[in-house]
Amino acid sequence: MRAPLILATVLFTLAVVSEARPKKAAAKEKCKSGPVDLVFIIDSSRSVRPHEFETMRKFMIDIIHEMDIGAAATRVGVVQYSSQVQNVFSLKTHTRLPGMVKAINEIIPLAQGTMTGLAIRYAMNVAFSAEEGARPDVPHVAVIVTDGRPQDRVAEVAAAARESGIEIYAVGVARADMTSLRAMASPPFEDHVFLVESFDLIHQFGLQFQDKLCGMDLCLDSDRGCEQICESSPGSYHCLCMPGYTLNEDGKTCTPIDLCAEGKHDCEQICNPTTGEFTCSCNPGYTLNKDEKTCTMINYCSFGNHSCQHECVSVLNGYFCRCNEGYTLQEDGKTCIPDNLCNTVEHGCEFQCVSTPGSYFCICPEGQLLQDDGKTCGTCRSAIIDLVLLIDGSKSVRPQNFELVKKFVNQVVDSLDVSVRGTRIGLVQYSSRVRTEFPLNMYQTADEIKTAVMNVQYMEKGTMTGLALKHMVENSFSEAEGARDASRIPRVGLVFTDGRSQDDITEWAKKAKDAGITMYAVGVGKAVEDELREIASDPVDKHFFYSADFTAINQIAENLKLNVCAEESQGEIEVKDPCACESLVEFQQATMAALDQLNQKLSTMTARLEDLENQLLTRK
């Protein structure tokens, strides 16, 4: 802190400037408080009368007479200001006293306004620059003498000057404004702000401090208002705080340092503050490591009391049991049973049963589609529909699974007759926001759509399913995006998600169905069944699908029937004449295929009957 150096220098000189002082004072040894760069900033506005300016001129001369002037000792500069700033001489200009006195005596007052802030800025940017002779390793002191209120702002520029390392003394005479003086001066104000009644009394300004000059311990007889430590220096003092505390802006009181609140710690989880120090601890379910900073989750499976039949998985504040692949955990939460339900239930699948964890579904051979009963297969291809798919692009899906979702979409595309006059497909991705990847009228072939699907970029944010449904109802099925007359072309929406929605879906799930949109809901992983059922159209069981993991969604794609058969559709689908040649050929082919299947079954039954007859003959 530079207050000691400034006060020792400035106040000493002020104390010895009285004209009534005996001539022997000139022979007194000068106070040597160390080198200092001192700049006088003198108010020469029109309100300063000529005889008053002469008093200020003599005030400066008397001060520098008592200082140890020299290039390696004290350097002095003088700046006068009114509506403009004039550099009388710089810190580097004079190294001897006579030259300074001559320059001060030759000052011609500017006699204009009072732009004190402008003068302080000049001192900060120019007067105390290295180019003008300021030294980086000595105190920088500014003494501002003014008789009026500044006509510009001084608080901000004075704060910047103090921040740059300049210690400011504000001396007000007669009409000076105390508030402005305090705004300019360095703290503590009682040592840096002085107000005298007239220019005639300015010399008495320093007399009250002459007992404090040149090394007197100001903390010896008083703590000077310091809350903890008062430290003296020649002609001044400053307050300090004990270790673990920081000095407040008032320069006197102290506050305990909270290293936790300031982020000055390396605790992984919890920082516990003490005065100037801290200790680390962990959240429940974790234990503090030997480094006393990082934490490790407690492995509850290591206690040996979990009783899991297959695998124990430790989690925060506990554990749970998990079964090996191909098994399902039972209600007791510990034991496991095989989960290939196709081998244990009457599944009724016409072609093939596919088991999934805790469930199963039926599939059909290539070229056939699963019927509405979910068990039988048929050759009916898709009719004309407008289909919009809403796919979940939230962070929980993860990039590798998002690629599986895109393949799932393309499997759905493969099951449809895509064309300008046939089925149209649009794709919307949603996370925390909704993005139309392509509208219904953008692509006209299945290959174009599949290429566009594989180029879709993963959004990776939240799960705003309700917002996606709203977007679909209000935008995706609009005429502008290619939707056709709903009275002729069925509208189908398919929502794919892997988790719980972060917003409400009730309103827009209902509005979608009220708008005549047939809604399908496909869930994977942590998808919430209640939400899926709320989205799906009636009958829910035919419009709702779920799989525990992403690897089975390709089977769901095969199991989906999103539309009606050609003979059941309306609008642009042509209803074939049963008497037409093409229809007769198709009927014949279908009949022959059915007869072949019937013959195969009859042959099997005949062989079994023959086997039974042989067994009966053998027993006789």
C-alpha positions as CSV (number, residue, x, y, z in Angstrom):
1,M,0.0,0.0,0.0
2,R,1.4,3.4,-1.0
3,A,-0.3,5.5,1.6
4,P,2.9,5.7,3.9
5,L,5.1,7.0,1.1
6,I,2.5,9.5,-0.1
7,L,1.7,10.8,3.3
8,A,5.3,10.9,4.4
9,T,6.1,13.0,1.3
10,V,3.1,15.2,0.8
11,L,2.2,15.9,4.3
12,F,5.7,16.6,5.3
13,T,6.1,19.2,2.7
14,L,2.7,20.7,3.5
15,A,3.8,21.0,7.1
16,V,6.8,23.1,6.3
17,V,5.4,25.6,3.9
18,S,4.3,28.2,6.3
19,E,5.7,31.6,5.3
20,A,6.1,32.5,9.0
21,R,8.6,29.6,9.5
22,P,12.1,30.9,10.5
23,K,14.8,30.9,7.8
24,K,16.8,28.3,9.7
25,A,14.1,25.7,8.7
26,A,15.6,25.8,5.2
27,A,18.8,24.3,6.5
28,K,16.9,21.5,8.2
29,E,17.6,18.0,6.8
30,K,15.0,17.0,4.3
31,C,12.7,14.0,5.0
32,K,14.0,11.1,3.0
33,S,11.1,8.6,2.7
34,G,12.4,7.0,-0.4
35,P,12.0,7.8,-4.1
36,V,8.5,8.8,-5.3
37,D,6.9,10.1,-8.6
38,L,4.7,13.1,-7.6
39,V,2.4,14.9,-10.0
40,F,0.5,18.1,-8.9
41,I,-2.9,18.4,-10.7
42,I,-3.8,22.1,-10.2
43,D,-7.3,23.6,-10.8
44,S,-6.8,26.8,-13.0
45,S,-10.5,27.3,-13.8
46,R,-11.9,30.8,-14.0
47,S,-13.3,30.5,-10.5
48,V,-9.7,30.6,-9.1
49,R,-8.8,34.3,-8.7
50,P,-5.4,35.5,-9.6
51,H,-4.2,36.0,-6.0
52,E,-5.5,32.5,-5.1
53,F,-3.6,31.0,-8.0
54,E,-0.5,32.7,-6.7
55,T,-1.1,31.0,-3.4
56,M,-1.3,27.6,-5.1
57,R,1.9,28.4,-7.0
58,K,3.7,29.2,-3.8
59,F,2.1,26.1,-2.2
60,M,3.8,23.9,-4.8
61,I,7.1,25.7,-4.6
62,D,7.3,25.4,-0.8
63,I,6.5,21.7,-1.0
64,I,9.2,20.8,-3.5
65,H,11.7,22.9,-1.4
66,E,11.3,20.3,1.4
67,M,11.7,17.3,-0.9
68,D,14.8,15.3,-1.9
69,I,14.7,16.2,-5.6
70,G,16.7,14.1,-8.1
71,A,16.5,11.6,-10.9
72,A,17.0,8.7,-8.5
73,A,15.1,10.4,-5.6
74,T,11.8,12.3,-6.0
75,R,10.6,13.3,-9.4
76,V,7.9,16.0,-9.8
77,G,5.5,16.8,-12.6
78,V,2.9,19.6,-12.8
79,V,-0.4,19.5,-14.7
80,Q,-3.0,22.3,-14.8
81,Y,-6.5,22.0,-16.0
82,S,-9.8,23.8,-16.6
83,S,-11.9,22.9,-19.7
84,Q,-8.7,21.3,-21.1
85,V,-5.5,19.8,-19.7
86,Q,-2.1,21.3,-20.0
87,N,1.2,19.5,-19.1
88,V,3.3,22.2,-17.4
89,F,6.3,19.9,-17.1
90,S,6.8,16.1,-16.9
91,L,8.4,13.8,-14.4
92,K,11.5,13.6,-16.6
93,T,11.8,17.3,-17.4
94,H,13.6,18.6,-14.3
95,T,16.1,16.9,-12.0
96,R,17.0,20.0,-10.1
97,L,15.0,22.3,-7.9
98,P,15.7,25.7,-9.7
99,G,14.3,24.5,-13.0
100,M,11.1,23.3,-11.4
101,V,10.6,26.6,-9.5
102,K,11.2,28.6,-12.7
103,A,8.6,26.5,-14.6
104,I,6.0,26.9,-11.8
105,N,6.4,30.6,-11.7
106,E,5.9,30.8,-15.5
107,I,2.5,29.0,-15.4
108,I,-0.3,31.1,-17.0
109,P,-3.8,30.0,-15.7
110,L,-6.2,28.6,-18.3
111,A,-9.3,30.4,-16.7
112,Q,-12.0,28.2,-18.2
113,G,-14.2,25.3,-16.9
114,T,-13.5,22.6,-14.3
115,M,-13.0,19.2,-16.0
116,T,-11.4,17.4,-13.1
117,G,-12.2,13.9,-14.5
118,L,-10.4,14.8,-17.8
119,A,-7.3,15.9,-15.8
120,I,-7.2,12.6,-13.8
121,R,-7.5,10.6,-17.0
122,Y,-4.6,12.5,-18.5
123,A,-2.5,11.9,-15.4
124,M,-3.3,8.2,-15.5
125,N,-2.6,7.7,-19.3
126,V,0.1,10.3,-19.9
127,A,1.7,12.0,-16.9
128,F,2.4,8.7,-15.1
129,S,3.6,6.9,-18.3
130,A,7.1,5.6,-18.8
131,E,7.5,7.9,-21.7
132,E,7.0,10.9,-19.4
133,G,9.5,9.6,-16.8
134,A,7.3,7.5,-14.5
135,R,9.2,4.6,-12.9
136,P,7.5,1.2,-12.4
137,D,9.2,0.4,-9.1
138,V,8.4,3.6,-7.1
139,P,5.1,5.0,-5.6
140,H,3.0,7.1,-8.0
141,V,1.4,10.0,-6.1
142,A,-1.1,12.6,-7.4
143,V,-2.1,15.7,-5.4
144,I,-5.3,17.3,-6.8
145,V,-6.0,20.9,-5.6
146,T,-9.4,22.3,-6.6
147,D,-11.8,25.0,-5.5
148,G,-15.0,23.8,-7.2
149,R,-17.3,21.1,-8.2
150,P,-16.2,19.0,-11.3
151,Q,-18.2,19.6,-14.5
152,D,-17.6,16.0,-15.6
153,R,-17.7,12.5,-14.0
154,V,-14.8,11.7,-11.7
155,A,-15.7,8.6,-9.8
156,E,-15.1,6.0,-12.5
157,V,-11.9,7.5,-13.9
158,A,-10.5,8.1,-10.3
159,A,-11.3,4.4,-9.5
160,A,-9.4,3.4,-12.7
161,A,-6.5,5.6,-11.7
162,R,-6.3,4.1,-8.2
163,E,-6.6,0.6,-9.7
164,S,-3.6,1.4,-12.0
165,G,-1.5,2.1,-8.8
166,I,-1.8,5.9,-8.4
167,E,-2.4,7.1,-4.9
168,I,-4.6,10.2,-4.9
169,Y,-4.7,13.1,-2.4
170,A,-7.6,15.5,-2.8
171,V,-7.2,19.0,-1.4
172,G,-10.4,21.1,-1.6
173,V,-10.4,24.9,-1.0
174,A,-13.4,27.1,-0.2
175,R,-16.1,26.1,-2.6
176,A,-14.9,22.5,-3.2
177,D,-17.4,19.7,-3.0
178,M,-16.6,17.1,-0.3
179,T,-18.5,14.3,-2.1
180,S,-16.4,14.9,-5.2
181,L,-13.2,14.9,-3.1
182,R,-14.0,11.6,-1.6
183,A,-14.9,10.1,-5.0
184,M,-11.4,11.1,-6.2
185,A,-9.2,10.3,-3.2
186,S,-7.6,7.0,-2.1
187,P,-8.8,5.3,1.1
188,P,-8.7,5.7,4.0
189,F,-10.4,9.1,3.4
190,E,-9.3,10.6,6.7
191,D,-5.7,10.4,5.4
192,H,-6.3,11.5,1.8
193,V,-9.1,14.1,1.8
194,F,-8.5,17.6,3.1
195,L,-10.9,20.6,2.9
196,V,-9.7,24.1,4.0
197,E,-11.8,27.2,4.1
198,S,-9.8,29.5,1.9
199,F,-6.6,29.7,-0.1
200,D,-5.0,31.7,2.6
201,L,-5.3,28.7,4.9
202,I,-3.9,26.1,2.5
203,H,-0.4,26.4,4.1
204,Q,-1.9,25.3,7.4
205,F,-3.2,22.2,5.8
206,G,0.1,20.4,6.4
207,L,0.9,21.7,9.9
208,Q,-1.5,19.3,11.7
209,F,0.5,16.3,10.3
210,Q,4.1,17.4,11.0
211,D,4.3,15.1,14.1
212,K,3.4,12.1,11.9
213,L,6.2,12.7,9.4
214,C,9.3,10.7,8.6
215,G,8.8,7.4,10.4
216,M,6.5,8.0,13.3
217,D,4.6,4.8,14.3
218,L,1.0,5.8,13.9
219,C,-0.2,2.4,15.2
220,L,1.7,2.7,18.4
221,D,-1.0,4.5,20.4
222,S,-4.1,3.4,18.5
223,D,-5.3,0.6,16.3
224,R,-6.6,3.3,13.8
225,G,-9.9,1.4,13.4
226,C,-8.3,-1.8,12.1
227,E,-10.3,-4.8,13.1
228,Q,-7.3,-7.1,13.4
229,I,-3.8,-5.7,12.5
230,C,-2.6,-2.1,12.2
231,E,0.8,-1.8,10.3
232,S,2.7,1.4,10.4
233,S,5.0,2.9,7.7
234,P,6.7,6.3,7.5
235,G,4.0,8.8,8.0
236,S,1.1,6.5,7.5
237,Y,-0.4,3.1,8.2
238,H,-2.7,0.4,6.7
239,C,-4.8,-2.4,8.1
240,L,-4.0,-6.1,7.6
241,C,-5.9,-9.3,8.4
242,M,-4.7,-12.5,10.0
243,P,-4.1,-15.7,7.9
244,G,-7.5,-17.1,6.7
245,Y,-9.1,-13.7,6.4
246,T,-9.4,-11.1,3.7
247,L,-9.5,-7.3,4.0
248,N,-12.9,-5.7,3.1
249,E,-13.4,-2.7,0.8
250,D,-13.5,-0.4,3.8
251,G,-9.8,-1.1,4.3
252,K,-10.3,-1.9,8.0
253,T,-12.6,-4.9,8.7
254,C,-11.9,-8.5,7.8
255,T,-14.0,-11.4,6.5
256,P,-13.1,-15.1,6.8
257,I,-11.9,-16.6,3.5
258,D,-14.4,-19.3,2.2
259,L,-12.3,-21.3,-0.2
260,C,-15.3,-23.5,-0.9
261,A,-17.5,-20.6,-2.0
262,E,-14.6,-19.2,-4.1
263,G,-14.1,-22.5,-5.9
264,K,-10.5,-22.7,-4.6
265,H,-10.7,-26.4,-3.7
266,D,-10.3,-29.8,-5.4
267,C,-13.0,-31.8,-3.6
268,E,-14.8,-34.1,-6.0
269,Q,-18.2,-33.9,-4.2
270,I,-18.5,-31.8,-1.0
271,C,-16.3,-29.0,0.3
272,N,-16.6,-28.1,4.0
273,P,-15.2,-24.6,4.7
274,T,-13.2,-23.6,7.7
275,T,-11.4,-20.3,8.2
276,G,-9.0,-20.1,5.2
277,E,-9.0,-23.9,4.8
278,F,-11.4,-26.7,3.8
279,T,-12.0,-30.4,4.1
280,C,-13.6,-32.8,1.7
281,S,-16.5,-35.3,2.2
282,C,-18.7,-37.4,0.0
283,N,-22.4,-37.8,-0.8
284,P,-24.4,-40.7,0.8
285,G,-23.5,-43.9,-0.9
286,Y,-19.9,-42.9,-1.4
287,T,-16.7,-43.2,0.6
288,L,-13.8,-40.8,0.7
289,N,-10.6,-42.1,-0.8
290,K,-7.1,-42.0,0.8
291,D,-6.3,-38.8,-1.1
292,E,-9.1,-37.2,1.1
293,K,-10.4,-35.5,-2.1
294,T,-12.0,-38.0,-4.4
295,C,-14.9,-40.4,-3.8
296,T,-15.8,-44.0,-4.7
297,M,-19.3,-45.4,-4.8
298,I,-19.8,-48.1,-2.1
299,N,-19.9,-51.6,-3.7
300,Y,-22.8,-53.1,-1.8
301,C,-22.4,-56.4,-3.7
302,S,-19.0,-56.9,-2.1
303,F,-20.7,-57.5,1.3
304,G,-21.7,-61.0,0.2
305,N,-25.4,-60.8,1.4
306,H,-27.2,-60.1,-1.9
307,S,-28.5,-63.7,-2.7
308,C,-28.7,-62.9,-6.4
309,Q,-28.9,-66.1,-8.5
310,H,-27.0,-64.7,-11.5
311,E,-25.5,-61.2,-11.1
312,C,-25.4,-58.5,-8.4
313,V,-25.3,-54.9,-9.6
314,S,-24.2,-52.2,-7.1
315,V,-25.9,-48.9,-7.3
316,L,-26.1,-45.7,-5.2
317,N,-27.2,-46.7,-1.6
318,G,-28.0,-50.3,-2.5
319,Y,-27.9,-53.0,-5.2
320,F,-30.2,-55.0,-7.5
321,C,-30.1,-58.4,-9.1
322,R,-29.7,-59.0,-12.9
323,C,-30.1,-62.2,-14.9
324,N,-27.9,-63.5,-17.6
325,E,-28.9,-63.0,-21.3
326,G,-31.9,-65.2,-22.1
327,Y,-33.3,-65.2,-18.6
328,T,-35.9,-63.1,-16.8
329,L,-35.8,-61.9,-13.2
330,Q,-38.7,-63.1,-11.1
331,E,-40.9,-61.2,-8.7
332,D,-38.6,-62.1,-5.8
333,G,-36.0,-59.9,-7.4
334,K,-33.3,-62.6,-7.0
335,T,-34.0,-65.7,-9.1
336,C,-34.1,-66.1,-12.9
337,I,-36.0,-68.3,-15.4
338,P,-35.4,-68.8,-19.2
339,D,-37.3,-66.2,-21.2
340,N,-37.8,-68.0,-24.5
341,L,-41.6,-67.9,-24.2
342,C,-42.0,-69.4,-27.6
343,N,-41.1,-72.8,-26.2
344,T,-43.4,-72.5,-23.2
345,V,-46.7,-70.8,-24.4
346,E,-49.3,-71.4,-27.0
347,H,-48.1,-68.6,-29.2
348,G,-50.3,-69.4,-32.2
349,C,-47.8,-67.9,-34.7
350,E,-48.6,-69.1,-38.3
351,F,-45.0,-68.9,-39.5
352,Q,-42.4,-68.2,-36.7
353,C,-42.4,-67.1,-33.0
354,V,-39.6,-64.7,-31.9
355,S,-39.0,-64.5,-28.2
356,T,-38.0,-61.2,-26.5
357,P,-37.2,-60.7,-22.8
358,G,-40.5,-61.3,-21.0
359,S,-42.5,-61.4,-24.2
360,Y,-42.7,-62.7,-27.8
361,F,-44.1,-61.8,-31.2
362,C,-44.8,-63.5,-34.5
363,I,-43.1,-62.9,-37.9
364,C,-43.9,-63.9,-41.5
365,P,-41.8,-65.1,-44.3
366,E,-40.3,-62.7,-46.8
367,G,-43.0,-61.2,-49.1
368,Q,-45.8,-61.6,-46.6
369,L,-47.1,-59.3,-44.0
370,L,-48.4,-60.0,-40.4
371,Q,-52.1,-59.6,-40.2
372,D,-54.1,-57.6,-37.6
373,D,-54.4,-60.7,-35.3
374,G,-50.6,-60.6,-34.9
375,K,-50.3,-64.3,-35.7
376,T,-51.4,-65.0,-39.3
377,C,-49.6,-63.9,-42.5
378,G,-51.0,-62.5,-45.7
379,T,-49.7,-61.2,-49.1
380,C,-51.6,-57.9,-48.9
381,R,-49.2,-54.9,-49.7
382,S,-49.7,-51.4,-48.3
383,A,-52.4,-49.1,-49.6
384,I,-52.2,-45.4,-50.1
385,I,-51.5,-43.4,-46.9
386,D,-49.8,-40.3,-45.7
387,L,-47.3,-41.5,-43.0
388,V,-45.4,-39.2,-40.7
389,L,-42.7,-40.8,-38.4
390,L,-41.7,-39.0,-35.2
391,I,-38.3,-40.4,-34.0
392,D,-36.7,-39.8,-30.6
393,G,-33.3,-38.1,-31.0
394,S,-32.8,-37.5,-27.3
395,K,-29.4,-38.0,-25.5
396,S,-30.5,-41.3,-23.9
397,V,-30.9,-43.0,-27.3
398,R,-27.1,-42.8,-28.0
399,P,-25.5,-42.6,-31.4
400,Q,-25.2,-46.4,-32.0
401,N,-28.8,-47.0,-31.2
402,F,-29.9,-44.0,-33.3
403,E,-28.4,-45.8,-36.3
404,L,-30.7,-48.8,-35.4
405,V,-33.6,-46.5,-35.3
406,K,-32.9,-45.2,-38.8
407,K,-32.7,-48.9,-40.0
408,F,-36.0,-49.5,-38.3
409,V,-37.5,-46.5,-40.2
410,N,-36.2,-47.9,-43.5
411,Q,-37.7,-51.3,-42.7
412,V,-41.0,-49.6,-42.4
413,V,-40.4,-47.8,-45.7
414,D,-39.7,-51.1,-47.4
415,S,-43.1,-52.5,-46.4
416,L,-44.9,-49.6,-48.2
417,D,-45.7,-48.7,-51.8
418,V,-44.0,-45.3,-52.0
419,S,-44.9,-43.0,-54.9
420,V,-46.3,-39.6,-55.8
421,R,-49.8,-41.0,-56.1
422,G,-49.2,-43.8,-53.6
423,T,-47.9,-43.7,-50.1
424,R,-46.1,-40.5,-49.0
425,I,-43.7,-40.5,-46.0
426,G,-42.4,-37.6,-43.9
427,L,-39.9,-37.7,-41.0
428,V,-39.6,-35.5,-37.9
429,Q,-36.9,-35.8,-35.3
430,Y,-37.4,-34.4,-31.8
431,S,-35.4,-34.0,-28.6
432,S,-35.6,-30.7,-26.7
433,R,-36.9,-29.1,-29.9
434,V,-38.5,-30.5,-33.1
435,R,-37.0,-30.6,-36.5
436,T,-38.7,-31.7,-39.8
437,E,-36.1,-33.9,-41.5
438,F,-38.2,-34.0,-44.7
439,P,-42.0,-33.4,-45.3
440,L,-44.5,-35.6,-47.0
441,N,-44.0,-34.0,-50.5
442,M,-40.2,-34.1,-50.6
443,Y,-39.4,-37.6,-51.9
444,Q,-41.2,-39.8,-54.4
445,T,-39.4,-43.1,-54.1
446,A,-38.5,-45.5,-51.3
447,D,-34.8,-45.3,-52.3
448,E,-34.8,-41.5,-52.0
449,I,-36.4,-41.7,-48.6
450,K,-34.1,-44.4,-47.3
451,T,-31.0,-42.4,-48.4
452,A,-32.4,-39.3,-46.7
453,V,-33.1,-41.3,-43.5
454,M,-29.5,-42.5,-43.3
455,N,-28.2,-38.9,-43.6
456,V,-30.3,-37.7,-40.7
457,Q,-28.0,-36.2,-38.0
458,Y,-28.5,-37.1,-34.3
459,M,-29.8,-34.2,-32.2
460,E,-28.8,-35.6,-28.7
461,K,-30.8,-33.5,-26.2
462,G,-34.0,-33.9,-24.2
463,T,-37.3,-35.7,-24.8
464,M,-40.2,-33.3,-25.6
465,T,-42.7,-35.9,-27.0
466,G,-45.7,-33.6,-26.4
467,L,-44.0,-30.8,-28.5
468,A,-43.3,-33.3,-31.3
469,L,-47.0,-34.4,-31.3
470,K,-48.1,-30.7,-31.5
471,H,-45.7,-30.1,-34.4
472,M,-47.1,-33.1,-36.3
473,V,-50.7,-32.1,-35.9
474,E,-50.2,-28.4,-36.7
475,N,-47.5,-28.7,-39.4
476,S,-46.6,-32.2,-40.7
477,F,-50.2,-33.0,-42.0
478,S,-50.7,-29.6,-43.6
479,E,-51.3,-29.1,-47.3
480,A,-48.1,-27.0,-47.5
481,E,-46.0,-30.1,-46.4
482,G,-47.8,-32.4,-48.9
483,A,-50.7,-33.9,-46.9
484,R,-53.6,-34.9,-49.0
485,D,-57.4,-34.8,-48.4
486,A,-57.9,-36.7,-45.2
487,S,-61.4,-37.9,-46.4
488,R,-59.7,-39.9,-49.2
489,I,-56.2,-40.7,-47.9
490,P,-55.7,-42.1,-44.4
491,R,-53.3,-40.2,-42.2
492,V,-51.0,-42.3,-40.0
493,G,-48.5,-41.1,-37.3
494,L,-45.9,-43.3,-35.8
495,V,-44.1,-42.2,-32.6
496,F,-40.8,-43.9,-31.7
497,T,-39.3,-43.2,-28.2
498,D,-36.9,-44.7,-25.7
499,G,-37.9,-42.8,-22.5
500,R,-40.4,-40.8,-20.5
501,S,-41.5,-37.5,-22.1
502,Q,-40.3,-34.3,-20.3
503,D,-43.5,-32.5,-21.2
504,D,-47.2,-33.4,-21.2
505,I,-48.4,-35.5,-24.1
506,T,-52.1,-35.8,-23.1
507,E,-53.5,-32.8,-24.9
508,W,-51.8,-33.4,-28.3
509,A,-52.1,-37.2,-28.3
510,K,-55.8,-36.6,-28.0
511,K,-55.9,-33.9,-30.6
512,A,-53.9,-36.1,-33.1
513,K,-56.5,-38.8,-32.8
514,D,-59.4,-36.3,-32.9
515,A,-58.0,-35.0,-36.1
516,G,-58.4,-38.5,-37.7
517,I,-54.8,-39.5,-37.5
518,T,-54.2,-43.2,-36.8
519,M,-51.5,-43.2,-34.1
520,Y,-48.9,-46.0,-33.6
521,A,-46.6,-45.9,-30.5
522,V,-43.3,-47.8,-30.5
523,G,-41.2,-47.9,-27.3
524,V,-37.8,-49.3,-26.5
525,G,-35.8,-49.6,-23.3
526,K,-37.1,-47.1,-20.7
527,A,-40.1,-46.0,-22.6
528,V,-43.2,-45.6,-20.4
529,E,-46.0,-48.0,-21.3
530,D,-48.7,-45.7,-20.0
531,E,-47.5,-42.9,-22.3
532,L,-47.3,-45.2,-25.3
533,R,-50.8,-46.5,-24.7
534,E,-52.0,-42.9,-24.4
535,I,-50.5,-42.1,-27.8
536,A,-51.8,-45.2,-29.5
537,S,-55.1,-45.4,-31.3
538,D,-57.8,-47.9,-30.5
539,P,-57.6,-50.8,-30.2
540,V,-54.5,-50.0,-28.3
541,D,-53.0,-53.5,-28.4
542,K,-52.9,-53.3,-32.2
543,H,-51.2,-49.9,-32.3
544,F,-48.7,-50.2,-29.4
545,F,-45.4,-52.0,-29.5
546,Y,-42.5,-52.3,-27.0
547,S,-39.1,-53.9,-26.9
548,A,-36.7,-54.0,-23.9
549,D,-33.7,-53.2,-26.1
550,F,-32.8,-51.7,-29.5
551,T,-31.6,-55.0,-31.0
552,A,-35.2,-56.3,-31.4
553,I,-36.7,-53.3,-33.1
554,N,-36.1,-54.8,-36.5
555,Q,-38.6,-57.5,-35.6
556,I,-41.1,-54.8,-34.5
557,A,-40.8,-53.2,-38.0
558,E,-41.7,-56.5,-39.5
559,N,-44.7,-56.8,-37.2
560,L,-46.1,-53.4,-37.9
561,K,-49.1,-53.1,-40.2
562,L,-49.6,-49.4,-40.7
563,N,-52.4,-49.3,-43.2
564,V,-55.3,-51.1,-44.9
565,C,-55.2,-53.5,-47.8
566,A,-55.8,-52.3,-51.3
567,E,-59.3,-53.8,-51.5
568,E,-60.3,-52.1,-48.3
569,S,-58.9,-48.6,-49.1
570,Q,-60.6,-45.6,-50.6
571,G,-59.6,-42.8,-52.9
572,E,-56.7,-43.3,-55.3
573,I,-56.5,-47.1,-54.9
574,E,-58.1,-48.9,-57.8
575,V,-60.6,-51.6,-56.7
576,K,-60.0,-54.5,-59.1
577,D,-62.7,-56.2,-61.1
578,P,-63.0,-59.7,-59.8
579,C,-63.7,-60.8,-63.4
580,A,-60.6,-59.2,-64.8
581,C,-57.9,-61.5,-66.1
582,E,-55.3,-60.3,-63.7
583,S,-57.6,-60.9,-60.8
584,L,-58.5,-64.3,-62.0
585,V,-54.8,-65.2,-62.3
586,E,-54.1,-64.0,-58.8
587,F,-57.1,-65.9,-57.4
588,Q,-55.9,-69.0,-59.2
589,Q,-52.4,-68.7,-57.8
590,A,-53.7,-68.1,-54.3
591,T,-56.1,-71.1,-54.6
592,M,-53.3,-73.3,-55.9
593,A,-51.0,-72.2,-53.0
594,A,-53.8,-73.0,-50.5
595,L,-54.4,-76.4,-52.1
596,D,-50.7,-77.2,-51.9
597,Q,-50.6,-76.4,-48.2
598,L,-53.7,-78.5,-47.7
599,N,-52.2,-81.5,-49.6
600,Q,-49.1,-81.2,-47.5
601,K,-51.1,-81.3,-44.3
602,L,-53.2,-84.3,-45.7
603,S,-50.0,-86.2,-46.5
604,T,-48.7,-85.6,-43.0
605,M,-51.9,-86.9,-41.5
606,T,-51.9,-90.0,-43.8
607,A,-48.4,-90.8,-42.7
608,R,-49.3,-90.6,-39.1
609,L,-52.4,-92.8,-39.5
610,E,-50.4,-95.4,-41.3
611,D,-47.9,-95.3,-38.4
612,L,-50.7,-95.8,-35.9
613,E,-52.1,-98.8,-37.9
614,N,-48.7,-100.4,-37.9
615,Q,-48.3,-100.0,-34.2
616,L,-51.8,-101.6,-33.6
617,L,-50.9,-104.5,-35.9
618,T,-47.6,-105.1,-34.0
619,R,-49.4,-105.2,-30.6
620,K,-51.8,-107.9,-31.9
